[in-house]
Amino acid sequence: MGTAAPASASDPASICGPGYYNVWTDNLPASTVYVEFNGSTDCAVNIKTQNIGTPSAVSVYIMGPNGASPNNGEDYGKYSYYAGPVYAYAPHSCITWGAGDGYINRDYSGLCG
């Protein structure tokens, strides 16, 4: 996860896959975290806004009401463009998610679909 061609590295819907649309966004000091939805599954991605193209710390996680499936709920490391995508199947349920960019980590909750 977390690697992509620069042309698609700034479009969260393209990173998540066909049929996803934005439902939530927040700016961190060096990245922007997005939550996308396709009607049943939420997708989170954290796209770098600084040090683009250079590996640096970036992370993202997401959990549905029963937790996310193993190895799909979080992604962290030193990436050139973004962390994620990570997915949680949560139709008509609330999710918890978070992200970090090397400067700050934030946790969020209360997004219900």
Secondary structure as GFF3:
##gff-version 3
##sequence-region A 1 113
A	DSSP	alpha_helix	12	16	.	.	.	ID=ss1
A	DSSP	beta_strand	21	27	.	.	.	ID=ss2
A	DSSP	beta_strand	31	37	.	.	.	ID=ss3
A	DSSP	beta_strand	41	48	.	.	.	ID=ss4
A	DSSP	beta_strand	56	63	.	.	.	ID=ss5
A	DSSP	beta_strand	74	79	.	.	.	ID=ss6
A	DSSP	beta_strand	82	89	.	.	.	ID=ss7
A	DSSP	beta_strand	94	100	.	.	.	ID=ss8
A	DSSP	beta_strand	105	112	.	.	.	ID=ss9
###
